Amino acid sequence: MLDAMRSFFHLAFHVTDLNEARRFYGGVLGCKEGRSTDTWVDFDFFSHQISLHLGEPFKTSLTGRVGDQWVPMPHFGLVLQQADWQALADRLEAAQLNFVMKPQLRFEGQPGEQFTMFFVDPFGNPIEVKGFADLDSVYAS
């Protein structure tokens, strides 16, 4: 049997302004800034590493169907415990963030019941955040 492997997800993507990225990821989302140069900056994105590099953000389109709503594809995000998800949702609502999909409950009473919200960063990069009462139910079917 293999020991559990400790790992972190890493995602590098483009933004057009590092100072605006710092305001959003550091200020609005509350992520801790890591290393940086004049062309990129790293953040601790809820215990995962994101690297924001100067460049043209990836193209997205509303082609992902979530229930009766269309959401931007591709997108990235994270899964949180429900209480942490709610704290983040409250923080983003207080910051008057413009949501693609406002915080809501999906699949109520079904396997995989989850809270979700979609929003974009100032550069159009879409982010989804899910919240589960029990993280062991993330892959429930």
Summary of the structure (lengths in Angstrom):
residues: 141
radius of gyration: 15.8
end to end distance: 25.9
largest distance: 48.5
contacts: 380
relative contact order: 0.18
helix: 19%
strand: 43%
